[in-house]
């Protein structure tokens, strides 16, 4: 008998979103909030069963389901998870709970629609991480844009329309080329099964063209330099919950796409074009970190920080060793905790003062000591402080980069310096020093709702930083299997 757990995780949030939407107008906002929180907690508890029932000793897909969908074209409802996708699903279900708590008192208009958008997006994102059929993957991938488009466009800032259109066009145009690549693969194999594509023999020329088509979709989503410019605009205009999900989960779709599609389907092209991926990754790691140094808006600073940190992900994947790949996946998980927490912290301040500008604040530690302690913890994690989750992924990627080419490691390690510079500069001006004005002096410290959402992420940042093994052991076999498939005996051009 098939285990239906994965289908439940995909469709229960979508059904829950529809039910929350049906609560109607803002007179029933309290019902919408309670329903959304209740369903999100149930879905998170269900997702823990993925971890508890997962066999870390095999690279095979687990919790699989396979049903005919459009038989005329060999399209199936085919889903499953391995050690790469399962941690990302847990990250998605956890952060959905957090963003619903974050919007509990803050969102006062169209509450049901807001909560429903996050629940529906949760189901669709889990669908992306679970899909083993190319058409199913593409449908989930594109559908994911709609809730986020609405979240930014309805509850966003003054320039939200510009930000949503830019976000939508960047991601849609890249995805259309991915669709062309998937149709080519179907024509060559007669199947839409992603796992069948992994074994499909392709010429180097075909692989390079397919790699570039997939790259157009995944690089935008990461986002990689130079197609990163949509992200700061989207973050600045998005409501706090939208920024959290965008940074913590949606950016990981790009890295996941490289792991699930680009590397195993086009292994030779991945090696041939590794020089390009490594170069763009190192530019992101260093140049974007320098851009973050001059930002006056806290949200923009954290957005650019995200681009720089995601450069570690693509660098780790394209140096083709176990440390680099495991570090990349750890960086994806850790960045989800840390960036989500930092955006929540900015949201806490914005709710009180309606300003994200650094020069608005100063001496926050005096009126808000608990908030200051949590903010400093997340800031330290963002710099890669040992003992926090931010250290684990970056350390593994730098270790793997050193094995591939010492210069890669040296350049990548510069981000630890720049990251400390822009993060500590923000902390110094916002948290420490004299209280700048009476408005700051009158600020109230975090309430129980804010302590709950920030406390969950603080605990995870510390636990994963001190004891990363439960996460690493789940992904190890799947990463080793991926690297064997891509052929780790080969080496990127720049390593020779």
N, C-alpha and C positions, 0 to 999 in steps of 0.2 A: 504493500500500500504506500502511495506517495505521501511524503510529508508536505503539508500545505502551509507550513509556517512562513515561507518566503512570500507566497501569494497573499497571505494575511497581512504581512508587513507592507506590501505594496498597496493593496486595495482598501484595507481598513482605514488608513488616513484619508484616502480620497472619499470614501463613503462618509467618514466622520466630518470632513470638510463640507460636504453637501448638507448633512444634518445641521451643522452649525449655521450654515448659510440660511437654512430654512427657519431659523429662529426669528429672522426678519429684522425689524427696525431697532433703533437704539434704546427703546423702552425695555427691550429684553436683553440688553447688553450683559447683565450679570449672568443670565442663563448661558449665553454664547461663550463667555469666558470660562465658566465652570465646565461646560461640555468640552471645550477645546483642551483645557488642562487635563481633564479626566481621560480623554482619549489619548492625548500625547503621552501621559504617564503609562497607560496600559500598553501602548505600542512600544515604548522603551523597555518595559518589563518583558514583553514578548521577544524583543530583539536580543535580550540577554540569553535566551535559549539558543540563539545561533552560536554564541560563544561557548556555553556550557555543553552543547551537543556536538561541537566541532572536533573533528579528528585532525590534529596538527601533524600527524605522521604521513599524510598523503597530500599530493598536489592535485588530486582529482577534484572536480566540482562536487559540492555537497548540497544537500537540501534541494536537489534538482526536481524540476517539473518539465514535462514535454508534452504539449498538446497541439494538435493541428489547428491552425488559425485560418490561413488562406491557402488551401491545398493546391490550387491551380498553379501557384508560384513557389511551392515548397516553403511557405512562410509559417513558422511555428511560434506558439507561445512557449518559449524555452527560457527557463531561468535557472540560476544556480550561483553558488558563491564558493570562493576559495580563500586562502589566507591573505589575499590582497584586498578583495572587496569586502570581506566580512567586517574588519575593523572600521571601514569607512561607513558602513551601514549603522554600526553602533554610534559613531560620531554624529551621524545625521539624526538619529532618534533622540539622542541626549540633548543636542542643541535645539531641537524643536521644542522640547520641554522648557529649556532656558528662555527662548525668545518669547514664548507665550507668557511666562512669568514676567519677563521684561516689559511687555506691553500691557500688563494687567490694569494698571491705573493710568498709564500714559496715554493710551489710545482711547479717545472718548467719542469719536465720530466713526460711523460705519464699523463698529466693533466686530459684528458677526462676519462681515466680508474680510476684514483684516485677519482674524483668527482662521477663517476657512482657507484663505490664500496660503497660509503657512502649512496647514495640514495637507492640503492637496499637493503643494510643492514637496512636502516630505515624502509622500507616496511616490511621486514621479521621480525624485532623486534616488530613492531606494531602487526603483525600476531601472534606472541607468546603471547602478552598481550591480544589478542582478541579471540583466538581459544577456542571453547567449545567442539570440537571433539578431541579425543586423538590422532588420526592419523594426523589430521591437525596440532595439537600442536607439535607433534614429527617432522613432516616435516619442519615446520618453525624453530623449535629448532635446528635441525641439519644443515639446510641451512644457518643459521646465522653464522656458523663457516667459511664458504667459503670466503665471502668478507673480514672478519677480517684476515683470513689466508693470503690472497693476500695483504692486506694493510701492514701487518707487513713484509711479505716475500719479497715484491717488494720495498717498500719505507722505510724499517726499517734500523737499524744500522748494524755494521759489523758482529755481531753474530745473525743476523735475522733468518737464516735458523734453527739454534738450537732452538731459542725461538719459532718459529712457529711450529716446529715438536712437541716440548714439550707441547705447548698450545693445539695443535690439538689432541694429544694422550690422554692427561689427560681428556679433555672434551668428546672425542668420547667414550672412554672406560666406563666412568660413564653413558653416555647416552644409551649404549647398555643394561645395566641392567635395566634402566628405561623402555626400550622397552619391555623387558621380563615381567615386572610388568604390563604394559598396556595390553599385550596380555593375561595375566592371568585374568585380570579384564574383558576383552572382553569375554573370555571363560566362566566366571562365570555369566555374565549379558546378553550376546548376543548383546551388544551395545558398541559403542565407545564414547558415550556421557559422558563427564566429570561430568556433573550434575547428571546423572544417577548413576555414581560411588559413589557420595556423599551419596546416600540413600541405597547403596548395603550392606546387612548384611554379615559381614565377621568374621571368628573366630579370636581370639587374635593371634594365631600362624601365620595365613595367613596375618593378618595386620602387624605383626612385619617384616615378610619377605618382604612384599610390601614396607613398610616404609624404610627398609634398601636399597632396590633396588632403590627407588626414591632418598633416601639420597645420594647414590653414584653419581647421576647426579647433584643434587642441591648443595651439599656441595662443589663439585669441582668448581662450577660456582660462589659461594658466594665471595671468597673461604674460607672455614673453615680450621682451623688447624686440621690435619697435611697435607692436600692436597692443600696447598696454594703456594707451591714453584714455580709453573709455572708463577704466576702473576708478581713478580718483574722482571723476565727475559723478559716477554712479554712487560712490560711497558718500560723497559730500551731500548729495541730495536725498539719499535713501533715509527712511526712518531707522532708528537704532536696530530694531529686529531685522530689517532688511540688510543692513550692513553686516550684522553678525552672520547670517546665513550665507550671504554673498562671499564673505571672506573665508568663513570657516568650512563651508561645504562646496559651494559652487565652483570656486577656484580649483578644488581638488579634482573636478571632472576632467580638466585638461591633463593633469598628471596621470589620472586613471586611464584616460583614452590612449596615451602613449604606451602604458603598460599592457593594456588589454588588446589593443589593435595594432599600433604602429610597430612596436618592437617584435612581436611574434609573427605578424603577417609579412613584414618587410625586413627580415633580419639583415640581409646583405646591404640594403639601402641604409639601414640604421647605422651600420658600420661606416659606409661610404660618406654619409652626411653627418657623422658624429662631430666632425670639426666645426660644422655650422652650429649644431646644437650647443656644443661646449662654449663656443665663442659668444653666442647670444646669451647663454646662461651667465657667463662671467661678466658680460656687460651689465646685465640686470643686477647681479650681485653687487657690483662696485658702483657703476654710474648712477643707478636708481637710488642707492643708499646716499650718494652725495646730493641728489635732488631732494631727498627727504630732509637733509640738514637745513635747507633754507625755507622749509614750510612754516607758515604762521598759523595755519588751521590744523588742529589736532587730528581731525579725521583724515585730512590729506596726508599728514605725516604718517599715520598708521597705514593708509592705503599704499603709499610708496614703499613703506617698510614691508608690506605683504608681497609686493612685486619682487623686492630684493630677496626675501626669504624663499619665495617660490623658485627663484633662480637656482637655489640649492637642490630643489627637487629634480629639475631637468638636468642639472649637472650630474647628480648622483645616478640618474637612469642611464646616461650615455657615456659613462666611463666603464660600464660592463664588468663590474665585479660585485661580489655579494655585499661588501660593506657599503658601497655607494648606493646600491639599489635598496637595501634595507634602511639605510639612512634617509633616502628620499621618501620612503613610505612613512617612516617615523616622523620626518619633518612635516609631512602632510597632516598627520594626526595631531602632532604637537602644535603646529601653526593654527589648527582649528580651535584648540583650547585658548591659546594666547591671544590671537587676533580677535577672536570673539569676545574675550574678556576685556581687552583694551577698548573695543568699540562700546561695550556695555559701560565701561567707566566714563568714557566721553559722554555717553547718553545720560548717565547719572548727573553729571555737571550741567549738561545742556537743559535737562528738565528743570533745573533750579534757576539758571541764569539766561537761558536761550542764547548762549554764545559758545562757539567752539574755538575761538581765537585764544592763543596762548597768552597774549598780553592782557587779556581780561582778568586773568587769575594771578595768584601769588600768595603764598602762605596758607594754602588750603589745609595743611596739616594741623593748624590751630583749631579751626572750627569743625573739621572733619577728620579726626585722627584714625578712626577705623577704616574709612574710605582711603585715606592716605597710605595706610599699611598695605591694603590690598592692591592699590594702584602701583605702588613701588614693587611689590612682588611680581606683578605681571610685567612691569617694565624690565625688571632684572631677567625674567624668563625670556623676554624679547631679545635681550642682548646675548643670550646663550649662557647664562650663569650656570656652572656645575651644580647639580642638585635639583635643577628644574628640567622640565621636559624639553625646553628649547635647546639644551646642551646636547642631548642624546643624538638627535637627527643630524645636527650640524657637525658634531664630532665624527660620526660615522661617515658622512659624506666627505669631509676633509681627509679622513684616514684613507678612504677609497680613492680619492683624487690623488693623494700622495703616491699610492701604488701605481696609478696610471701615469702620472707625470708630476713631479714635485712642484713645477710652476703653477699647475692648476690649483694645488693645495695652497700655495703661497698667496695667489690672487684671491681665491675664495676666502681665505682666512682674514683678508683685509676687511671683509664685511663685519667681522667681530669688533674691529676697531671703530668703523663708521657707525655700526649699529649701536654701539655703546655711546658714541658721540651724540647722535640725534635723539636717542631715547633719554639719556641722562640730561641732555640740554632741556628737553621738555619737562622732565621730572623736577629739575632744579627750579625752573621758572614757575611751574604750576603748584608744586607741593611745598617747597621750602621757601625760606626768606620771610620777610615781614608781610603781614596781611596788607594787601594793596589798597583796599577801600572798605567802606562800611557794608557794601553789598556782599563781599566775600566773608566778612566777619560774621554776617548774619546767617550764613548758610547752615543748614541742618545736616547732621551726619546721616549716613545710610540707614534706611529703615529695614524692617525685618524682611520685606520682599527683596530688596536690593542685596542684603547680606546673603540670602538664600541663593540667588542666581550667581553672585560673584563667588560665594563660598564653595559651590559645587565645582566651579572651574579652578579655583585656587587649590582645592584638594587634589584634583586630577593632575594639575601641573606639577605638584610636589610628588605625588605617588608615582607617576610615570617617570619623573626625573630621577627619583631614588631607586625605583624598581621597575625598569622597562621590560624585564624578561617576559611577563605575561603577554605583552604585545609582540615582542620580537619572535618568541617561539611559535606563535600562530602563523606569522608570515614567512618564516625561514624556508620551509619546504617548497612553498609556492614560488618564492624568489629564486631558489636554486634551480627549480624546474624551468623557470623562464629563462634564466641565464644559459642553461644547457641548450635550450632551443635556439637562442640567439647566437650560440657558439662563442663561448668566452675565450677560445683560443685565438680568435681574431682580435685586432686592436685598432682603435681609432687612428686615423691618419696622423693626428698630432702626437700620438704616443710613440710613433716609430722613430 
